[in-house]
Amino acid sequence: MGRFSTEDAAQRALTQLTNKGVRTARVVVERKETNIYTLRLPAATDALRAKAEGQLRTALSGKPLRACGT
């Protein structure tokens, strides 16, 4: 019936629908909220990149560093 940026907004819309007689509508999470962080190292050498990747491996959950724009 609609997409809302907050759960409160969705609940308000649900209340309005309920007041109009709709009984089967419900609020669901479309997708889990995620956080994205960007670490920019514009002057990184290959050696610095390898060192950073090694030290950040756990924090990155095993994902490799990528060049910006890829």
CHARMM-style PDB file with segment names, atoms N, HN, CA, C and O in Angstrom:
ATOM      1  N   MET     1       0.807  -1.183   0.000  1.00  0.00      PROA
ATOM      2  CA  MET     1       0.000   0.000   0.000  1.00  0.00      PROA
ATOM      3  C   MET     1       0.853   1.250   0.000  1.00  0.00      PROA
ATOM      4  O   MET     1       0.403   2.309  -0.438  1.00  0.00      PROA
ATOM      5  N   GLY     2       2.088   1.141   0.490  1.00  0.00      PROA
ATOM      6  HN  GLY     2       2.454   0.281   0.846  1.00  0.00      PROA
ATOM      7  CA  GLY     2       2.952   2.309   0.493  1.00  0.00      PROA
ATOM      8  C   GLY     2       4.299   1.993   1.095  1.00  0.00      PROA
ATOM      9  O   GLY     2       4.480   0.974   1.761  1.00  0.00      PROA
ATOM     10  N   ARG     3       5.248   2.891   0.847  1.00  0.00      PROA
ATOM     11  HN  ARG     3       5.101   3.719   0.306  1.00  0.00      PROA
ATOM     12  CA  ARG     3       6.581   2.780   1.435  1.00  0.00      PROA
ATOM     13  C   ARG     3       6.797   4.002   2.301  1.00  0.00      PROA
ATOM     14  O   ARG     3       6.418   5.115   1.934  1.00  0.00      PROA
ATOM     15  N   PHE     4       7.403   3.788   3.438  1.00  0.00      PROA
ATOM     16  HN  PHE     4       7.711   2.884   3.735  1.00  0.00      PROA
ATOM     17  CA  PHE     4       7.597   4.868   4.395  1.00  0.00      PROA
ATOM     18  C   PHE     4       9.034   4.838   4.887  1.00  0.00      PROA
ATOM     19  O   PHE     4       9.622   3.768   5.044  1.00  0.00      PROA
ATOM     20  N   SER     5       9.592   6.005   5.128  1.00  0.00      PROA
ATOM     21  HN  SER     5       9.114   6.874   5.001  1.00  0.00      PROA
ATOM     22  CA  SER     5      10.994   6.069   5.544  1.00  0.00      PROA
ATOM     23  C   SER     5      11.193   5.745   7.020  1.00  0.00      PROA
ATOM     24  O   SER     5      12.309   5.450   7.447  1.00  0.00      PROA
ATOM     25  N   THR     6      10.110   5.797   7.804  1.00  0.00      PROA
ATOM     26  HN  THR     6       9.203   6.036   7.458  1.00  0.00      PROA
ATOM     27  CA  THR     6      10.225   5.444   9.221  1.00  0.00      PROA
ATOM     28  C   THR     6       9.086   4.508   9.608  1.00  0.00      PROA
ATOM     29  O   THR     6       8.031   4.486   8.975  1.00  0.00      PROA
ATOM     30  N   GLU     7       9.326   3.748  10.649  1.00  0.00      PROA
ATOM     31  HN  GLU     7      10.184   3.766  11.163  1.00  0.00      PROA
ATOM     32  CA  GLU     7       8.279   2.854  11.144  1.00  0.00      PROA
ATOM     33  C   GLU     7       7.102   3.654  11.697  1.00  0.00      PROA
ATOM     34  O   GLU     7       5.948   3.249  11.555  1.00  0.00      PROA
ATOM     35  N   ASP     8       7.396   4.789  12.324  1.00  0.00      PROA
ATOM     36  HN  ASP     8       8.334   5.118  12.439  1.00  0.00      PROA
ATOM     37  CA  ASP     8       6.312   5.630  12.862  1.00  0.00      PROA
ATOM     38  C   ASP     8       5.366   6.087  11.754  1.00  0.00      PROA
ATOM     39  O   ASP     8       4.147   6.065  11.927  1.00  0.00      PROA
ATOM     40  N   ALA     9       5.923   6.497  10.626  1.00  0.00      PROA
ATOM     41  HN  ALA     9       6.913   6.514  10.486  1.00  0.00      PROA
ATOM     42  CA  ALA     9       5.085   6.934   9.506  1.00  0.00      PROA
ATOM     43  C   ALA     9       4.231   5.779   8.995  1.00  0.00      PROA
ATOM     44  O   ALA     9       3.062   5.966   8.660  1.00  0.00      PROA
ATOM     45  N   ALA    10       4.813   4.597   8.935  1.00  0.00      PROA
ATOM     46  HN  ALA    10       5.764   4.445   9.207  1.00  0.00      PROA
ATOM     47  CA  ALA    10       4.063   3.422   8.492  1.00  0.00      PROA
ATOM     48  C   ALA    10       2.945   3.087   9.477  1.00  0.00      PROA
ATOM     49  O   ALA    10       1.840   2.727   9.070  1.00  0.00      PROA
ATOM     50  N   GLN    11       3.229   3.205  10.756  1.00  0.00      PROA
ATOM     51  HN  GLN    11       4.127   3.498  11.087  1.00  0.00      PROA
ATOM     52  CA  GLN    11       2.207   2.927  11.773  1.00  0.00      PROA
ATOM     53  C   GLN    11       1.060   3.934  11.695  1.00  0.00      PROA
ATOM     54  O   GLN    11      -0.102   3.568  11.868  1.00  0.00      PROA
ATOM     55  N   ARG    12       1.387   5.201  11.436  1.00  0.00      PROA
ATOM     56  HN  ARG    12       2.331   5.498  11.296  1.00  0.00      PROA
ATOM     57  CA  ARG    12       0.330   6.218  11.289  1.00  0.00      PROA
ATOM     58  C   ARG    12      -0.561   5.892  10.092  1.00  0.00      PROA
ATOM     59  O   ARG    12      -1.785   6.003  10.174  1.00  0.00      PROA
ATOM     60  N   ALA    13       0.054   5.492   8.984  1.00  0.00      PROA
ATOM     61  HN  ALA    13       1.048   5.402   8.917  1.00  0.00      PROA
ATOM     62  CA  ALA    13      -0.730   5.129   7.803  1.00  0.00      PROA
ATOM     63  C   ALA    13      -1.589   3.899   8.086  1.00  0.00      PROA
ATOM     64  O   ALA    13      -2.734   3.825   7.641  1.00  0.00      PROA
ATOM     65  N   LEU    14      -1.043   2.942   8.821  1.00  0.00      PROA
ATOM     66  HN  LEU    14      -0.113   3.003   9.182  1.00  0.00      PROA
ATOM     67  CA  LEU    14      -1.806   1.751   9.185  1.00  0.00      PROA
ATOM     68  C   LEU    14      -3.011   2.127  10.042  1.00  0.00      PROA
ATOM     69  O   LEU    14      -4.103   1.590   9.854  1.00  0.00      PROA
ATOM     70  N   THR    15      -2.815   3.037  10.968  1.00  0.00      PROA
ATOM     71  HN  THR    15      -1.929   3.473  11.120  1.00  0.00      PROA
ATOM     72  CA  THR    15      -3.927   3.499  11.812  1.00  0.00      PROA
ATOM     73  C   THR    15      -5.019   4.132  10.958  1.00  0.00      PROA
ATOM     74  O   THR    15      -6.205   3.891  11.184  1.00  0.00      PROA
ATOM     75  N   GLN    16      -4.627   4.934   9.986  1.00  0.00      PROA
ATOM     76  HN  GLN    16      -3.664   5.129   9.803  1.00  0.00      PROA
ATOM     77  CA  GLN    16      -5.611   5.563   9.098  1.00  0.00      PROA
ATOM     78  C   GLN    16      -6.384   4.510   8.307  1.00  0.00      PROA
ATOM     79  O   GLN    16      -7.601   4.611   8.147  1.00  0.00      PROA
ATOM     80  N   LEU    17      -5.670   3.500   7.815  1.00  0.00      PROA
ATOM     81  HN  LEU    17      -4.682   3.418   7.945  1.00  0.00      PROA
ATOM     82  CA  LEU    17      -6.340   2.432   7.067  1.00  0.00      PROA
ATOM     83  C   LEU    17      -7.287   1.644   7.964  1.00  0.00      PROA
ATOM     84  O   LEU    17      -8.395   1.296   7.555  1.00  0.00      PROA
ATOM     85  N   THR    18      -6.850   1.367   9.177  1.00  0.00      PROA
ATOM     86  HN  THR    18      -5.951   1.650   9.509  1.00  0.00      PROA
ATOM     87  CA  THR    18      -7.699   0.643  10.125  1.00  0.00      PROA
ATOM     88  C   THR    18      -8.971   1.434  10.410  1.00  0.00      PROA
ATOM     89  O   THR    18     -10.055   0.859  10.501  1.00  0.00      PROA
ATOM     90  N   ASN    19      -8.840   2.741  10.550  1.00  0.00      PROA
ATOM     91  HN  ASN    19      -7.959   3.208  10.476  1.00  0.00      PROA
ATOM     92  CA  ASN    19     -10.004   3.598  10.789  1.00  0.00      PROA
ATOM     93  C   ASN    19     -10.963   3.605   9.600  1.00  0.00      PROA
ATOM     94  O   ASN    19     -12.150   3.896   9.753  1.00  0.00      PROA
ATOM     95  N   LYS    20     -10.442   3.284   8.420  1.00  0.00      PROA
ATOM     96  HN  LYS    20      -9.479   3.049   8.296  1.00  0.00      PROA
ATOM     97  CA  LYS    20     -11.288   3.226   7.220  1.00  0.00      PROA
ATOM     98  C   LYS    20     -11.860   1.830   6.997  1.00  0.00      PROA
ATOM     99  O   LYS    20     -12.553   1.591   6.008  1.00  0.00      PROA
ATOM    100  N   GLY    21     -11.573   0.912   7.910  1.00  0.00      PROA
ATOM    101  HN  GLY    21     -11.010   1.106   8.713  1.00  0.00      PROA
ATOM    102  CA  GLY    21     -12.154  -0.418   7.824  1.00  0.00      PROA
ATOM    103  C   GLY    21     -11.249  -1.501   7.270  1.00  0.00      PROA
ATOM    104  O   GLY    21     -11.669  -2.653   7.160  1.00  0.00      PROA
ATOM    105  N   VAL    22     -10.023  -1.162   6.918  1.00  0.00      PROA
ATOM    106  HN  VAL    22      -9.682  -0.226   7.007  1.00  0.00      PROA
ATOM    107  CA  VAL    22      -9.087  -2.176   6.422  1.00  0.00      PROA
ATOM    108  C   VAL    22      -8.587  -2.974   7.619  1.00  0.00      PROA
ATOM    109  O   VAL    22      -8.077  -2.406   8.585  1.00  0.00      PROA
ATOM    110  N   ARG    23      -8.738  -4.303   7.549  1.00  0.00      PROA
ATOM    111  HN  ARG    23      -9.152  -4.765   6.765  1.00  0.00      PROA
ATOM    112  CA  ARG    23      -8.375  -5.129   8.707  1.00  0.00      PROA
ATOM    113  C   ARG    23      -7.151  -6.000   8.478  1.00  0.00      PROA
ATOM    114  O   ARG    23      -6.589  -6.526   9.438  1.00  0.00      PROA
ATOM    115  N   THR    24      -6.725  -6.166   7.240  1.00  0.00      PROA
ATOM    116  HN  THR    24      -7.182  -5.739   6.459  1.00  0.00      PROA
ATOM    117  CA  THR    24      -5.647  -7.116   6.973  1.00  0.00      PROA
ATOM    118  C   THR    24      -4.306  -6.453   6.682  1.00  0.00      PROA
ATOM    119  O   THR    24      -3.318  -7.154   6.467  1.00  0.00      PROA
ATOM    120  N   ALA    25      -4.242  -5.136   6.669  1.00  0.00      PROA
ATOM    121  HN  ALA    25      -5.045  -4.566   6.844  1.00  0.00      PROA
ATOM    122  CA  ALA    25      -2.977  -4.447   6.403  1.00  0.00      PROA
ATOM    123  C   ALA    25      -2.040  -4.613   7.596  1.00  0.00      PROA
ATOM    124  O   ALA    25      -2.482  -4.758   8.736  1.00  0.00      PROA
ATOM    125  N   ARG    26      -0.754  -4.589   7.313  1.00  0.00      PROA
ATOM    126  HN  ARG    26      -0.395  -4.471   6.387  1.00  0.00      PROA
ATOM    127  CA  ARG    26       0.234  -4.684   8.386  1.00  0.00      PROA
ATOM    128  C   ARG    26       1.505  -3.971   7.970  1.00  0.00      PROA
ATOM    129  O   ARG    26       1.713  -3.703   6.787  1.00  0.00      PROA
ATOM    130  N   VAL    27       2.338  -3.670   8.917  1.00  0.00      PROA
ATOM    131  HN  VAL    27       2.170  -3.887   9.878  1.00  0.00      PROA
ATOM    132  CA  VAL    27       3.626  -3.025   8.672  1.00  0.00      PROA
ATOM    133  C   VAL    27       4.694  -4.113   8.647  1.00  0.00      PROA
ATOM    134  O   VAL    27       4.785  -4.924   9.569  1.00  0.00      PROA
ATOM    135  N   VAL    28       5.501  -4.126   7.589  1.00  0.00      PROA
ATOM    136  HN  VAL    28       5.427  -3.467   6.840  1.00  0.00      PROA
ATOM    137  CA  VAL    28       6.602  -5.083   7.478  1.00  0.00      PROA
ATOM    138  C   VAL    28       7.868  -4.325   7.085  1.00  0.00      PROA
ATOM    139  O   VAL    28       7.800  -3.248   6.492  1.00  0.00      PROA
ATOM    140  N   VAL    29       9.012  -4.896   7.421  1.00  0.00      PROA
ATOM    141  HN  VAL    29       9.066  -5.770   7.903  1.00  0.00      PROA
ATOM    142  CA  VAL    29      10.294  -4.319   7.033  1.00  0.00      PROA
ATOM    143  C   VAL    29      10.629  -4.853   5.649  1.00  0.00      PROA
ATOM    144  O   VAL    29      10.726  -6.063   5.445  1.00  0.00      PROA
ATOM    145  N   GLU    30      10.804  -3.941   4.703  1.00  0.00      PROA
ATOM    146  HN  GLU    30      10.725  -2.958   4.869  1.00  0.00      PROA
ATOM    147  CA  GLU    30      11.093  -4.344   3.328  1.00  0.00      PROA
ATOM    148  C   GLU    30      12.497  -4.921   3.202  1.00  0.00      PROA
ATOM    149  O   GLU    30      12.703  -5.953   2.564  1.00  0.00      PROA
ATOM    150  N   ARG    31      13.448  -4.248   3.813  1.00  0.00      PROA
ATOM    151  HN  ARG    31      13.281  -3.409   4.331  1.00  0.00      PROA
ATOM    152  CA  ARG    31      14.820  -4.759   3.836  1.00  0.00      PROA
ATOM    153  C   ARG    31      15.516  -4.224   5.072  1.00  0.00      PROA
ATOM    154  O   ARG    31      15.223  -3.131   5.559  1.00  0.00      PROA
ATOM    155  N   LYS    32      16.428  -5.014   5.553  1.00  0.00      PROA
ATOM    156  HN  LYS    32      16.666  -5.901   5.157  1.00  0.00      PROA
ATOM    157  CA  LYS    32      17.157  -4.657   6.765  1.00  0.00      PROA
ATOM    158  C   LYS    32      18.015  -3.418   6.520  1.00  0.00      PROA
ATOM    159  O   LYS    32      18.620  -3.271   5.458  1.00  0.00      PROA
ATOM    160  N   GLU    33      18.060  -2.541   7.501  1.00  0.00      PROA
ATOM    161  HN  GLU    33      17.569  -2.660   8.364  1.00  0.00      PROA
ATOM    162  CA  GLU    33      18.887  -1.341   7.404  1.00  0.00      PROA
ATOM    163  C   GLU    33      20.353  -1.738   7.420  1.00  0.00      PROA
ATOM    164  O   GLU    33      20.764  -2.600   8.197  1.00  0.00      PROA
ATOM    165  N   THR    34      21.141  -1.104   6.558  1.00  0.00      PROA
ATOM    166  HN  THR    34      20.808  -0.403   5.927  1.00  0.00      PROA
ATOM    167  CA  THR    34      22.569  -1.390   6.514  1.00  0.00      PROA
ATOM    168  C   THR    34      23.360  -0.094   6.621  1.00  0.00      PROA
ATOM    169  O   THR    34      22.885   0.977   6.245  1.00  0.00      PROA
ATOM    170  N   ASN    35      24.544  -0.213   7.129  1.00  0.00      PROA
ATOM    171  HN  ASN    35      24.929  -1.083   7.434  1.00  0.00      PROA
ATOM    172  CA  ASN    35      25.457   0.927   7.200  1.00  0.00      PROA
ATOM    173  C   ASN    35      26.581   0.699   6.212  1.00  0.00      PROA
ATOM    174  O   ASN    35      27.101  -0.411   6.093  1.00  0.00      PROA
ATOM    175  N   ILE    36      26.948   1.740   5.513  1.00  0.00      PROA
ATOM    176  HN  ILE    36      26.525   2.641   5.609  1.00  0.00      PROA
ATOM    177  CA  ILE    36      28.058   1.665   4.571  1.00  0.00      PROA
ATOM    178  C   ILE    36      29.077   2.715   4.979  1.00  0.00      PROA
ATOM    179  O   ILE    36      28.736   3.878   5.198  1.00  0.00      PROA
ATOM    180  N   TYR    37      30.309   2.301   5.077  1.00  0.00      PROA
ATOM    181  HN  TYR    37      30.586   1.357   4.900  1.00  0.00      PROA
ATOM    182  CA  TYR    37      31.383   3.214   5.442  1.00  0.00      PROA
ATOM    183  C   TYR    37      32.404   3.232   4.324  1.00  0.00      PROA
ATOM    184  O   TYR    37      32.653   2.210   3.684  1.00  0.00      PROA
ATOM    185  N   THR    38      32.992   4.389   4.090  1.00  0.00      PROA
ATOM    186  HN  THR    38      32.789   5.219   4.609  1.00  0.00      PROA
ATOM    187  CA  THR    38      33.999   4.535   3.048  1.00  0.00      PROA
ATOM    188  C   THR    38      35.292   5.021   3.683  1.00  0.00      PROA
ATOM    189  O   THR    38      35.303   6.008   4.419  1.00  0.00      PROA
ATOM    190  N   LEU    39      36.371   4.322   3.394  1.00  0.00      PROA
ATOM    191  HN  LEU    39      36.361   3.520   2.797  1.00  0.00      PROA
ATOM    192  CA  LEU    39      37.702   4.705   3.842  1.00  0.00      PROA
ATOM    193  C   LEU    39      38.475   5.102   2.595  1.00  0.00      PROA
ATOM    194  O   LEU    39      38.724   4.269   1.723  1.00  0.00      PROA
ATOM    195  N   ARG    40      38.853   6.364   2.510  1.00  0.00      PROA
ATOM    196  HN  ARG    40      38.651   7.040   3.219  1.00  0.00      PROA
ATOM    197  CA  ARG    40      39.587   6.839   1.340  1.00  0.00      PROA
ATOM    198  C   ARG    40      41.048   7.013   1.702  1.00  0.00      PROA
ATOM    199  O   ARG    40      41.388   7.682   2.678  1.00  0.00      PROA
ATOM    200  N   LEU    41      41.891   6.411   0.915  1.00  0.00      PROA
ATOM    201  HN  LEU    41      41.615   5.867   0.122  1.00  0.00      PROA
ATOM    202  CA  LEU    41      43.339   6.531   1.071  1.00  0.00      PROA
ATOM    203  C   LEU    41      43.891   6.972  -0.284  1.00  0.00      PROA
ATOM    204  O   LEU    41      44.444   6.148  -1.013  1.00  0.00      PROA
ATOM    205  N   PRO    42      43.753   8.254  -0.640  1.00  0.00      PROA
ATOM    206  CA  PRO    42      44.091   8.697  -1.990  1.00  0.00      PROA
ATOM    207  C   PRO    42      45.561   8.533  -2.362  1.00  0.00      PROA
ATOM    208  O   PRO    42      45.874   8.396  -3.544  1.00  0.00      PROA
ATOM    209  N   ALA    43      46.451   8.541  -1.410  1.00  0.00      PROA
ATOM    210  HN  ALA    43      46.196   8.652  -0.450  1.00  0.00      PROA
ATOM    211  CA  ALA    43      47.873   8.424  -1.720  1.00  0.00      PROA
ATOM    212  C   ALA    43      48.439   7.065  -1.308  1.00  0.00      PROA
ATOM    213  O   ALA    43      49.645   6.937  -1.097  1.00  0.00      PROA
ATOM    214  N   ALA    44      47.591   6.067  -1.193  1.00  0.00      PROA
ATOM    215  HN  ALA    44      46.612   6.171  -1.364  1.00  0.00      PROA
ATOM    216  CA  ALA    44      48.036   4.749  -0.720  1.00  0.00      PROA
ATOM    217  C   ALA    44      48.909   4.051  -1.757  1.00  0.00      PROA
ATOM    218  O   ALA    44      48.565   3.968  -2.936  1.00  0.00      PROA
ATOM    219  N   THR    45      50.026   3.561  -1.293  1.00  0.00      PROA
ATOM    220  HN  THR    45      50.306   3.628  -0.335  1.00  0.00      PROA
ATOM    221  CA  THR    45      50.885   2.740  -2.141  1.00  0.00      PROA
ATOM    222  C   THR    45      50.396   1.298  -2.056  1.00  0.00      PROA
ATOM    223  O   THR    45      49.552   0.973  -1.221  1.00  0.00      PROA
ATOM    224  N   ASP    46      50.922   0.445  -2.913  1.00  0.00      PROA
ATOM    225  HN  ASP    46      51.607   0.709  -3.591  1.00  0.00      PROA
ATOM    226  CA  ASP    46      50.548  -0.969  -2.852  1.00  0.00      PROA
ATOM    227  C   ASP    46      50.892  -1.564  -1.486  1.00  0.00      PROA
ATOM    228  O   ASP    46      50.143  -2.384  -0.955  1.00  0.00      PROA
ATOM    229  N   ALA    47      52.030  -1.145  -0.919  1.00  0.00      PROA
ATOM    230  HN  ALA    47      52.638  -0.478  -1.351  1.00  0.00      PROA
ATOM    231  CA  ALA    47      52.447  -1.661   0.389  1.00  0.00      PROA
ATOM    232  C   ALA    47      51.480  -1.204   1.484  1.00  0.00      PROA
ATOM    233  O   ALA    47      51.106  -1.997   2.349  1.00  0.00      PROA
ATOM    234  N   LEU    48      51.075   0.063   1.451  1.00  0.00      PROA
ATOM    235  HN  LEU    48      51.379   0.706   0.748  1.00  0.00      PROA
ATOM    236  CA  LEU    48      50.139   0.566   2.449  1.00  0.00      PROA
ATOM    237  C   LEU    48      48.787  -0.110   2.301  1.00  0.00      PROA
ATOM    238  O   LEU    48      48.142  -0.445   3.295  1.00  0.00      PROA
ATOM    239  N   ARG    49      48.360  -0.310   1.070  1.00  0.00      PROA
ATOM    240  HN  ARG    49      48.883  -0.038   0.263  1.00  0.00      PROA
ATOM    241  CA  ARG    49      47.080  -0.985   0.828  1.00  0.00      PROA
ATOM    242  C   ARG    49      47.103  -2.399   1.409  1.00  0.00      PROA
ATOM    243  O   ARG    49      46.155  -2.811   2.077  1.00  0.00      PROA
ATOM    244  N   ALA    50      48.180  -3.139   1.158  1.00  0.00      PROA
ATOM    245  HN  ALA    50      48.951  -2.804   0.616  1.00  0.00      PROA
ATOM    246  CA  ALA    50      48.294  -4.505   1.671  1.00  0.00      PROA
ATOM    247  C   ALA    50      48.299  -4.510   3.201  1.00  0.00      PROA
ATOM    248  O   ALA    50      47.664  -5.361   3.824  1.00  0.00      PROA
ATOM    249  N   LYS    51      49.015  -3.563   3.799  1.00  0.00      PROA
ATOM    250  HN  LYS    51      49.531  -2.872   3.293  1.00  0.00      PROA
ATOM    251  CA  LYS    51      49.070  -3.480   5.262  1.00  0.00      PROA
ATOM    252  C   LYS    51      47.689  -3.151   5.833  1.00  0.00      PROA
ATOM    253  O   LYS    51      47.251  -3.776   6.798  1.00  0.00      PROA
ATOM    254  N   ALA    52      47.006  -2.176   5.242  1.00  0.00      PROA
ATOM    255  HN  ALA    52      47.362  -1.668   4.457  1.00  0.00      PROA
ATOM    256  CA  ALA    52      45.671  -1.788   5.716  1.00  0.00      PROA
ATOM    257  C   ALA    52      44.695  -2.945   5.573  1.00  0.00      PROA
ATOM    258  O   ALA    52      43.907  -3.215   6.479  1.00  0.00      PROA
ATOM    259  N   GLU    53      44.747  -3.624   4.441  1.00  0.00      PROA
ATOM    260  HN  GLU    53      45.387  -3.404   3.704  1.00  0.00      PROA
ATOM    261  CA  GLU    53      43.838  -4.746   4.216  1.00  0.00      PROA
ATOM    262  C   GLU    53      44.086  -5.852   5.236  1.00  0.00      PROA
ATOM    263  O   GLU    53      43.139  -6.455   5.740  1.00  0.00      PROA
ATOM    264  N   GLY    54      45.341  -6.120   5.539  1.00  0.00      PROA
ATOM    265  HN  GLY    54      46.111  -5.630   5.129  1.00  0.00      PROA
ATOM    266  CA  GLY    54      45.664  -7.141   6.530  1.00  0.00      PROA
ATOM    267  C   GLY    54      45.165  -6.779   7.919  1.00  0.00      PROA
ATOM    268  O   GLY    54      44.618  -7.626   8.626  1.00  0.00      PROA
ATOM    269  N   GLN    55      45.351  -5.530   8.309  1.00  0.00      PROA
ATOM    270  HN  GLN    55      45.795  -4.842   7.734  1.00  0.00      PROA
ATOM    271  CA  GLN    55      44.938  -5.100   9.643  1.00  0.00      PROA
ATOM    272  C   GLN    55      43.426  -4.933   9.765  1.00  0.00      PROA
ATOM    273  O   GLN    55      42.883  -5.034  10.865  1.00  0.00      PROA
ATOM    274  N   LEU    56      42.748  -4.682   8.661  1.00  0.00      PROA
ATOM    275  HN  LEU    56      43.190  -4.601   7.768  1.00  0.00      PROA
ATOM    276  CA  LEU    56      41.299  -4.460   8.694  1.00  0.00      PROA
ATOM    277  C   LEU    56      40.489  -5.701   8.323  1.00  0.00      PROA
ATOM    278  O   LEU    56      39.260  -5.646   8.292  1.00  0.00      PROA
ATOM    279  N   ARG    57      41.150  -6.803   8.047  1.00  0.00      PROA
ATOM    280  HN  ARG    57      42.149  -6.848   8.072  1.00  0.00      PROA
ATOM    281  CA  ARG    57      40.458  -8.007   7.564  1.00  0.00      PROA
ATOM    282  C   ARG    57      39.279  -8.403   8.454  1.00  0.00      PROA
ATOM    283  O   ARG    57      38.198  -8.699   7.945  1.00  0.00      PROA
ATOM    284  N   THR    58      39.470  -8.411   9.760  1.00  0.00      PROA
ATOM    285  HN  THR    58      40.348  -8.170  10.174  1.00  0.00      PROA
ATOM    286  CA  THR    58      38.384  -8.786  10.673  1.00  0.00      PROA
ATOM    287  C   THR    58      37.256  -7.765  10.620  1.00  0.00      PROA
ATOM    288  O   THR    58      36.083  -8.132  10.542  1.00  0.00      PROA
ATOM    289  N   ALA    59      37.610  -6.481  10.661  1.00  0.00      PROA
ATOM    290  HN  ALA    59      38.563  -6.183  10.724  1.00  0.00      PROA
ATOM    291  CA  ALA    59      36.590  -5.429  10.627  1.00  0.00      PROA
ATOM    292  C   ALA    59      35.813  -5.438   9.312  1.00  0.00      PROA
ATOM    293  O   ALA    59      34.639  -5.070   9.282  1.00  0.00      PROA
ATOM    294  N   LEU    60      36.458  -5.854   8.235  1.00  0.00      PROA
ATOM    295  HN  LEU    60      37.412  -6.153   8.259  1.00  0.00      PROA
ATOM    296  CA  LEU    60      35.813  -5.893   6.920  1.00  0.00      PROA
ATOM    297  C   LEU    60      35.103  -7.218   6.664  1.00  0.00      PROA
ATOM    298  O   LEU    60      34.607  -7.452   5.562  1.00  0.00      PROA
ATOM    299  N   SER    61      35.052  -8.072   7.657  1.00  0.00      PROA
ATOM    300  HN  SER    61      35.455  -7.881   8.552  1.00  0.00      PROA
ATOM    301  CA  SER    61      34.418  -9.395   7.535  1.00  0.00      PROA
ATOM    302  C   SER    61      34.985 -10.182   6.361  1.00  0.00      PROA
ATOM    303  O   SER    61      34.258 -10.899   5.673  1.00  0.00      PROA
ATOM    304  N   GLY    62      36.287 -10.043   6.138  1.00  0.00      PROA
ATOM    305  HN  GLY    62      36.877  -9.461   6.697  1.00  0.00      PROA
ATOM    306  CA  GLY    62      36.949 -10.792   5.084  1.00  0.00      PROA
ATOM    307  C   GLY    62      36.795 -10.209   3.692  1.00  0.00      PROA
ATOM    308  O   GLY    62      37.335 -10.766   2.735  1.00  0.00      PROA
ATOM    309  N   LYS    63      36.075  -9.106   3.549  1.00  0.00      PROA
ATOM    310  HN  LYS    63      35.636  -8.653   4.325  1.00  0.00      PROA
ATOM    311  CA  LYS    63      35.884  -8.498   2.228  1.00  0.00      PROA
ATOM    312  C   LYS    63      37.135  -7.710   1.857  1.00  0.00      PROA
ATOM    313  O   LYS    63      37.735  -7.062   2.714  1.00  0.00      PROA
ATOM    314  N   PRO    64      37.532  -7.761   0.592  1.00  0.00      PROA
ATOM    315  CA  PRO    64      38.733  -7.031   0.179  1.00  0.00      PROA
ATOM    316  C   PRO    64      38.456  -5.539   0.032  1.00  0.00      PROA
ATOM    317  O   PRO    64      37.317  -5.123  -0.177  1.00  0.00      PROA
ATOM    318  N   LEU    65      39.511  -4.746   0.143  1.00  0.00      PROA
ATOM    319  HN  LEU    65      40.436  -5.085   0.312  1.00  0.00      PROA
ATOM    320  CA  LEU    65      39.393  -3.325  -0.172  1.00  0.00      PROA
ATOM    321  C   LEU    65      39.193  -3.193  -1.676  1.00  0.00      PROA
ATOM    322  O   LEU    65      39.691  -4.016  -2.444  1.00  0.00      PROA
ATOM    323  N   ARG    66      38.475  -2.172  -2.097  1.00  0.00      PROA
ATOM    324  HN  ARG    66      38.071  -1.503  -1.473  1.00  0.00      PROA
ATOM    325  CA  ARG    66      38.251  -1.942  -3.527  1.00  0.00      PROA
ATOM    326  C   ARG    66      38.655  -0.519  -3.868  1.00  0.00      PROA
ATOM    327  O   ARG    66      38.575   0.386  -3.036  1.00  0.00      PROA
ATOM    328  N   ALA    67      39.086  -0.341  -5.092  1.00  0.00      PROA
ATOM    329  HN  ALA    67      39.151  -1.075  -5.767  1.00  0.00      PROA
ATOM    330  CA  ALA    67      39.404   1.003  -5.567  1.00  0.00      PROA
ATOM    331  C   ALA    67      38.111   1.800  -5.696  1.00  0.00      PROA
ATOM    332  O   ALA    67      37.069   1.239  -6.035  1.00  0.00      PROA
ATOM    333  N   CYS    68      38.170   3.091  -5.431  1.00  0.00      PROA
ATOM    334  HN  CYS    68      39.016   3.546  -5.156  1.00  0.00      PROA
ATOM    335  CA  CYS    68      36.981   3.939  -5.562  1.00  0.00      PROA
ATOM    336  C   CYS    68      36.449   3.865  -6.987  1.00  0.00      PROA
ATOM    337  O   CYS    68      37.211   3.803  -7.951  1.00  0.00      PROA
ATOM    338  N   GLY    69      35.131   3.871  -7.097  1.00  0.00      PROA
ATOM    339  HN  GLY    69      34.512   3.921  -6.313  1.00  0.00      PROA
ATOM    340  CA  GLY    69      34.502   3.841  -8.408  1.00  0.00      PROA
ATOM    341  C   GLY    69      34.292   2.454  -8.973  1.00  0.00      PROA
ATOM    342  O   GLY    69      33.858   2.319 -10.117  1.00  0.00      PROA
ATOM    343  N   THR    70      34.592   1.409  -8.198  1.00  0.00      PROA
ATOM    344  HN  THR    70      34.945   1.519  -7.268  1.00  0.00      PROA
ATOM    345  CA  THR    70      34.366   0.045  -8.705  1.00  0.00      PROA
ATOM    346  C   THR    70      33.322  -0.650  -7.881  1.00  0.00      PROA
ATOM    347  OT1 THR    70      32.992  -1.805  -8.149  1.00  0.00      PROA
TER     348      THR     70
END
